[in-house]
Amino acid sequence: MVKNTFVKRGLSDLLQENEIQNVGKEEVLDIAIDLIAPNPFQPRKHFDETSLNELAESIRTNGVLQPIIIKKVHNGYLLVAGERRCKAAKIAGFTTIPAIVRDYNNEYLAELALLENIQREDLTIVEEAEAYQNAINSLNLTHMELAKKIGKSRSYVSNTLGILSLPQVVIDEVNQGNISMGHARALSKLKDIDRIHKIAEMVITGHLTVRDIESLVKTEKKKKEMKKRIISETLVEELKQTKNRLDTKLHLIKPVRVNENRLIISFDSTEELETFLGLIEDKGV
C-alpha cells in the first residue's frame, strides 16, 4: 500500500527534494530525442499547436534554456518532466535535447505526473479525469483519498471520473471543445447510450444547456422510479388477502408486511419458522 506521502505537497516541492539529494551529482547531457519515451503516467494527449509552434520557434532561436528531466530505462530514457520542450525541440529540427538523468522509482514518477498534470489549468476535463484514474490505479487510492491529496471534494473527483464512462465519440467531442465540461458531467449521469448520443448531438448544435440536460436526467430518474413502483391493482389486492391469511394461520409476534410487490415475513423464534414451513409443506396456505 502506498503511503500518503504527498498530501499538501506540490510538484516543485518534490523536484526540490530530489535536487537537494542530488546536489553536485548531476550533469546536463545532450540526449537523442528519439531515445526518450513519454511518461506512461502522463495522461495529457492534447497540446495547443499554436503554443507548441511558438515554443519551437523560440527554441530554434535560443535553444532549450531549461533541461528536461529523464529516467534511464533498459531501452533508452523515460520522460519525467518537460514534454512540451521535448516536442517543440523536435518540431524545431533538433535531434538532441539537454537533459538531467535521475533515478526515480515508479511511485515517485506517478506522483510527479499526477501533481504536474492536476496543477495545470489548461487540461481538458477528459485529461483531468484520466489523471485521476491513473493516480487511483497507480497509487491504489480511493476517491476520498485522492480528493484529500489534491484538495478537491470527493464528489468533484467522482463526478469528473464519471466523464470516462461516456462513449468514445462523445469523449472526442469534449476533447475538441464541442461539448463543455458542464455538459459532459451532466451527460455522464445518463445510462442509455443511444440517449447520450442523441443529447450530445443536440448539445453540439447549441440546442441544450447544462441545466436542460440536468432536468432531463432528473425526469428520466423519476420515470424509472415510477416504473418500479407501478403495481397492478389485482396484485395489490391479492397481496393484501395473502397477508391476512398468513397472519391468521401463523399467529406471529410480528405481523406480515406488504411492501410494494413484496411480502415480508419476520420470525422471532424457530417455532414460528417451523409453523410457516409446515404450512408450506402441507399446502395449507
C-alpha angles and dihedrals in degrees: 000000000000114000119237092252102146107050109141092359124126134211092258090055092054094046091047091052090055092046090054090050092049102042109145093006102082132081132182112246132189104238126188107252091219089063093058117091123196120259108266089213090059108097095180109115103157123075126179104251095207092052091045092051091048090053090047090054091050090050091047089056103035105018125232104318097188121044118235120235120239140173125223114244131175096268101033133302138327119221113238103170133359106052094151091051090049094050093044092049089054091050088050089058098253116147095191134037133198109255143171115221116218130175103232120169119229094258091054091046091052090048092051094047092047094052094040091053101040092049091057116097095203098067118120115237088251092054090048090051091048090050090053093047092047091051092048092050098040099041097034095237134159120228089257094050092050091047091054092049095052098036096247132122119261090241091054091053093046093047091048092049088051088070089073090064090066119103113271094246089057091047088053090054089051091052090049091053095246092117119043127228091252093051091047093052091049092047091051089065090066119088103193107090094202090050091051091052093050094046091045089056090052090050092051092051090051098247099121133052125205089257090053091056092046089053090050091051092051091047092050091048090053091049091052091048090049092050090052092050098046108106125170116254090234092058092046091054093046091050090053092050092048090049091053092048092050092048090052096048101036102043091203123181088233115045122236112265132212116215112180102296095348134095111210118201119185122196124203097183143020088248090062091048092049091051090052093048090048091055091051094048092047090042087230095145 
